Amino acid sequence: MGSPEVLELEKVAHTPPSAVADNRDTVAEENIAIPPTGQPATGSHSQVYIFKRLRRPMAPPTKWRRVYIVVGLCLSMILCGWTEGSVGPLIPSLQKHYNINYLKMSLIYLTGFVGSMFSGFLNVWITDRLGFGLSTTFGAICSAIGYIFMATGANYAVWLVAFIFTGFGLGLQDAQVNNLTSRLPNASNTMQLVQACFSLGGTIAPLASTAFAEHVEEKSYLYFWVATGVAVFSAVVMFVCFDMRTEEQIDGTNNHLTQTIIEPAGAVVPNVTKAEQVTNDEASAPTAQASSGAKMKLIFSTPAVYALLGFSFIYIGVEVAISSWAPTFLVRERGGSAKVGYVTTGFWGGMTVGRIVLIPVTNKLGYQRSIYLYSLLSLVFELIIWFTHNVVGNAICYALIGAFLGPVYPIGLMVVSEVLDDSIRAGVMGLMGAMGGAGAAAVPFIAGAIADAKGIWVVHPIAVAMIAGYTALWALVPTKKKVAKAVEPGTTPAETVEGSEASS
């Protein structure tokens, strides 16, 4: 019979999650033989996480810990939405403050694009070293740094640098949250909830930024001290809620790590979990985790990925372009006052409501039909804004566009979780988040550059073309699962097609 320490550890390993207290989540380090540096440990990612705590086997999260994790996910998305919804109402006052035209104002979106692309290409590398909890918190800290630069009211060059930080932070958080959410129980509804929180952030932020644009127009940049406070608060709460856990420590897949128990007398007793009791056929299959570079190579060799990246780029781009330029359009083309900044709140508020209220409709129609229907309705209301000249009517249409555009992206993410294998899903979602951030920068920039030459009215024909564009790209996304296994460098990745279809 083993020592009391061994029995205690075995008790933790086999106790149901609901019966394990938070203070028993982490297996005592002294009872686990951690492989020396350079020797790969059994299990996912253990050889690259830079902190020992991230490499330890942990009991699955308790019921309350899972609640905290969902709270952290929602708060992260609120911060991302806050970033997207902040700037639009401030554009007219910032143009006056810096004495710049549409084209120069649009440069903030271009540098945001740079930050988003950095996050996309570094997401896998960062995650393999910091894990989910720390990576997501790091993204919030990057957003806070960008906000501090903006809040100082420094010259415009500093603002451009600031948007690199906020773009990077948004892209990193978006990738981490979407991937983890797709792996949680009841993932479809949880994804809609989390994405609704993104819209909620975009709804609240314009209320604050419009107030600054109205009452302290000459120093409206001071609003970003409020945004800094939101980002710092979010980072602290996320750090506590996520408890520095990796994705595997949250969804329980790190339970397959071999726990080598050291008896006091020096005898080594391997404690093998059920997940390790595989058949000979399974044992002979390629199960080694690929390196970060091999994963990226596999991702870019998967044709469906390119359609998904294009879809993400255009969808997020048109979403942000509409909300960012709406106040300027209503002021310059419809004769509205500074109060039209609240239209941005209406747009994001509609998106929040749509992502929740339309869940039953989506479940009834299926993912594919829902995307086509919601996109068609969004296009119709966009045309109404373009060809009618009533401020109130246009404002209502903006809210309705938000409501129908809202569910499209969460649905897309759930389809990704069904058609791509786990081995590349995280990387693809990271790139989708980055491309979405890039679209959020590039499309408003393009719209602003064209508006500088032709007038702000061009935002709407651009939006119509973009909605049609992402819908066409979506038609190229497969509805059957492609199983792509990550393999070690030097071997050939194989893909097989499963018979089951994604929701249609």
Number of C-alpha atoms within 10 A of each C-alpha: 5 13 11 10 15 17 12 12 19 15 12 19 22 12 13 12 17 12 10 19 15 15 7 12 18 15 20 13 12 9 16 16 15 18 12 9 9 8 10 14 18 16 19 20 23 24 18 21 18 13 12 10 15 24 24 21 26 25 24 25 22 18 14 12 18 17 13 19 21 21 16 26 29 25 24 30 27 27 31 30 25 25 23 29 28 27 23 25 34 25 21 23 20 21 14 12 16 15 10 14 15 20 17 17 22 23 23 24 27 24 25 29 29 21 27 32 24 21 30 26 16 19 27 25 18 18 24 21 19 20 26 28 26 22 23 29 26 20 26 30 22 22 29 28 18 26 28 19 21 25 20 15 18 12 11 18 10 14 21 21 18 25 29 25 28 29 34 31 32 32 32 36 28 29 26 27 25 24 25 20 24 24 18 15 10 10 15 20 20 19 28 27 22 26 29 28 25 29 31 27 28 31 28 21 28 28 19 18 25 28 19 21 25 17 11 14 19 15 16 23 23 20 23 24 17 15 25 22 14 19 29 19 16 23 26 14 18 27 18 15 20 24 16 20 22 27 20 22 24 24 17 16 16 24 22 18 21 19 23 15 21 19 15 12 7 8 10 12 13 11 15 15 14 10 12 12 11 10 8 8 7 10 11 9 8 11 14 14 17 19 18 20 13 17 24 19 14 20 22 12 12 14 12 17 21 18 18 24 21 18 29 28 26 27 27 23 25 29 26 25 28 25 28 23 24 26 28 24 20 24 17 14 14 17 14 17 13 21 14 22 30 23 28 32 29 27 29 34 23 26 31 26 20 24 29 18 14 18 16 11 11 20 13 11 14 15 21 20 14 21 21 16 15 19 21 17 15 22 21 13 19 22 15 15 18 16 10 11 14 13 18 14 12 22 21 16 23 27 23 24 27 27 27 25 27 31 29 24 20 23 22 18 21 23 23 24 23 20 24 23 17 17 18 21 21 23 26 28 28 27 32 27 31 34 29 33 34 30 30 29 31 28 29 28 25 19 26 26 20 18 17 17 11 10 16 21 20 17 23 24 13 18 26 18 13 21 22 16 15 21 18 14 17 18 13 14 20 19 17 17 21 19 18 21 23 27 20 18 13 7 9 11 15 12 13 10 11 11 9 11 12 18 16 11
